[in-house]
Amino acid sequence: MPRDFEAKVALITGAGSGLGLAHAAYFAERGARVVLNDLGGGTLGLDSQGIDAEAADRAAATIRAAGGLALSNNDSVSEPSGAQAMVRRAIDEWGRIDILVNNAGFASAQIFPDVDIEEMQRHVDVTLLGCLNTMRAAWPHMLEQKFGRIVNTGSAAAFGNPIASYASTKAGLFGLTKTVALLASKHDINVNLLLPAAFSRLTDGLPESDFKARLRCDFSPEKVSPVVAYLCHERSAVTGEAFSVGGGKFARIAYAASPAAEIDGTVDSVEKAMPDVMAGTDLRVLRSTHDDMVNLGFPERE
């Protein structure tokens, strides 16, 4: 098996099972040294579900038993100090951090409009702030070594889902990922977004159905990991992008805009132009706020 990640150090959050563990094993099998973080919380992120403090330890032991190099950490990504501690674990043991895969997250049972502020805040803390905290913790080390690869884990729920807290915070990762990618590119730090479709601890909680059976059979977590590994490879130049991955396939996901239509300030002019705007042909990929302004007539940068 190729040792493509020999001497690289990877931190994977939410790696106690499912996708995170699959990613960690994939890297370890190819020579990387991995830190597996998992708080050990339940699938709904509720205190009442308890904390399995040994989840990360068991996952790391599984990788070591297979011959890999792995350490565990059970700090919370929602706390800046926790993010610093897990990065420090990698630095103290192996002297660097090359790869960060933000996979930690949880689901929700609250459907709009019956979603409370506490539920939304839990998702903000783990999904958005969790990624922000770990990226900030890894950032100075990646800057110093002039190399880094970061993959944040979003969800197709961002395209529309009744679970408002989950969908909206996953959608927020589009903006966060693309923003950091813009600032990181000149330092050989690539930052991308993953939208996985896989059978995991979260999807295991779904009611039994043909959909769940198909997910279990054809969408194993291991089928997502090769795309993660490619995005984290030193030869990859891809950054600021999003990819839907699952079942042995992957696709690019992009913000795009139709050609901008002229209007004259009247509702009638908007109504007349709407069919052309909604036609969905000749879409222009948007990689930044500036791209959107250019599409609306703003001049290109010199």
N, C-alpha and C positions, 0 to 999 in steps of 0.2 A: 504494500500500500504506500503511495507517495507520502513523503514527509514534508508536505508543502508548508507547514507552519512550524517547522523545527525552530526552537528557541524563542518563538513568539509567546507572549503572555496574554491570556484572554480572561476577561471578567464577564460572566453571564449571570444576570439577575433572574430570579424566579426559576432557578435551575434544579429545584428539588425533584421535579418530575416533568413529564410531557415534553413540550417544545424546548424548554430551557435545558433539560437534561440531554435531549437528543443533540442539540447544538454543541453542548460541552463535550459529549462523547465524540462527536464528529471531529472537533478540533483536536482533542487529545489523541485520537487514533492517528492523526496526521502530524504529531510531534509537538503540539502546543502544550504549554503549561496553563492549567485553568483554575480559576477561582470560581466556585459555584456558590452563589448567594441565594438564600431563600429564608424568608422570615418564618415560614411554616404556618402561615395563616390559612383560614378556610377559603373556599371558593367565592364566598360573598363578602369577604373582608370584614366580618363582624367579630367583635371581641367575644361574643357568646359562643362562637365556634371553636374558641381556644387556639392555642399556638403549639404546633409540633416543632419544638426547638431542635430536633435531631434530623429534620428533613434534609437539610443541606449536607449534614455529616454522612447520612446514608448514601446520598447521591454521589458524593466525592469518593466514598469507599468503593462504590460500584465501578467507578472509573479506574481507581487504583488497582482493583482486583483484575481488571482487564489489561493492566500494564501501563496505564497512563499516569501522568503527574497531575494531581488535583488536590486543592485545598478547599475548605468550606468556610462559609461566613453566614451568620443569621441575623445581621443587622437589617433595619428597615430602610428602604430607598426613600421613604417619605421624609426622613430626617437628614438634613445636611451632614450631621455628624456621623450618621450611619453610612452614607455614601463615602465620606472621607475614610471611614474605617475599612470598608471593603477594598477601596483602592490602595490604602496603606498596606493591607494584607498582601497584595500582589507585589508592591514595591519592596516591602521588608524581606519577603521570601525570595523574589526573583529579580528585583532591581529595575523593573520597568512594567509598563502596561501598554500593549499594542492594540488590543481589540476590546471593545466594550459592546456587548449585546444586551440592550435593555428589554427584558422579556417579562419582568414582574407585572402582575396585574390580577384583577379579579372581576367577577361578573356581578350582576345585580338582579334582584327580583322585582324592582319597582318600575312600573310602566307609566309613562306620561299620561295624564297630568298628576298621577299619584306618586310623585317623587319629592322627597323632602330635602332640605338644605344639607342636612348631615350626610345623606347619601351622596349628593353631588360633591361635597367637600372631600369625602373619602376617595372618590375617583380622581379629583383634582390632585390630591396629595400623592397618590401612588402613580397614576398614569402620567400626568403632566409634570408635577414637581419631582417625581421620582426620576424621570429622564433628565430633567434639568439638573438635579442634584448630582447624579452620577457623572454626567458630562462635565459639569463644573469641577468635580473632584479629579477627573482624569485629565482635564484640559492642560494644566501646566506641565504635566509629565509628557504628554504627547507633543506639546510645543517644543519642549527642550530636546526631545529626541528627533524632532522634525518628521514624525510619522504617527499615524493613528487611523484606526478604522472603527466607526461607530454605526451600529444598526439599532434603530428604535422599532418597537413592535406596535403597530397600529391595528386596525381592524376594518374590514369591509362594512362594519356597522356604521362607520363614518358617512356612508352614502345614504343612510336613512335607516332607523331602527327604533322600535317603540321604547327601548330602554334608553332613556334620554341621557342619563349620567354617563353611561358607558360609551354611547355613540358620540356625544359631544366632546368628551375628553380625548377619545381616540382621534377625532377630527382635528383637535388642537395640535396633535403631533405633526400634522402636515406642516403647519406654520413654523413650529419649533424646529423641526428637522431641517427644513429648507433655509431657515435663518442661520442656524449654526453652520450649515454647509457652505453658505456664502462667505462666512468669516474664516472658515477653516481651510478652504481649498488651496490657498497659497502656501500652506504649511504641510502639504501632503497628508492632510487629515480628511478622510472621506466620511460623509455622514448620509445615511440613507434610511428609508422607511420600509418596513416589511408589513404586509397585510396577509397574515397566514390563514389558510383554511386547513385545519387539522383536528384530529381527535385528541383531546387533552382532558385535563382535570375539569376544565370549565364545561366543555361539551359533553363530558361523561354524565353531567347532571341533567341533561335534557331527557324528556320522556322517551321511552322506547318507541321507535318508529322506523319506517323504511329509510328516512333521511339519516337517522343516527346510525343505522346498520351500515349504510353506504359510507358514511364518514369513518366509521370504525374500520371497515374493510379496505377502503381505497385511499384514505387520507391520513396515513400515519404521520406522526411528527417528523420521522426521519426523512420523509420526502421533501421537507422544507429546508433542511439544513444545508444541502449543497449550494443553494442560492445565497444563504447567509455567508457561507464560507467564501464564495466567489467575491461577494461585496467586501469581505474583510481581507482578501488576498492583496499582497503588496503589488501585484501586477495590475490590479483593477484600478481604473481611473474614473469609475462611475461614482458620482456624488450628487447630492441634492435631488435624488430620484425616489420614487415609490414603486414597489412591486407587489402584486398579488401573487401568492405562491400556494400551491397545494396539489396533491394527487399526481405528482410527477410533471406538473406544468407550471409556468410562470408567465406573467404579463406585466408590462409597464403600465402604471397608472399616472396620469398627468392632468394638471390643470390645463384647460384649453379654452379658447374663445373663438366664436364665429367672427368673421370680418365685421367691423363696427358699421352699423347702419346710420345714415344721416336722419335727424329729426328736426322739426322746425319749432318746437316748443308747444305743439298741440298734442292732445291725446290722439287725435285722428292720425297724425303722422306716425305715432308709436304703433297704433293698431295696424297701419298699412305695412310697416317694416317688420312686424313681429313674425310673420311666416318665414321670411328670409333668415332672421336671426335664429329661429328655432329649427331650421332645416337640418342642422348638425353636419353639414358638409364643409370641407376645407377648413377644419378646425386648426387653430394655431396654438401650439404648445406654449404654456406660460411657465417660465422658470423663476420669475421674480415679480415684485410689484412694478418694476420699471417696464417689464415686458407688457403688462396690462396697459400701462400708460401709453406705450408706443402704439399698441393696437387701437387706442382711442385717438391717435393723432399726435401724441407727444413725440418730439424729435428723438432719434436714436442718439446714444452717447457718441461723442466724438472719439 
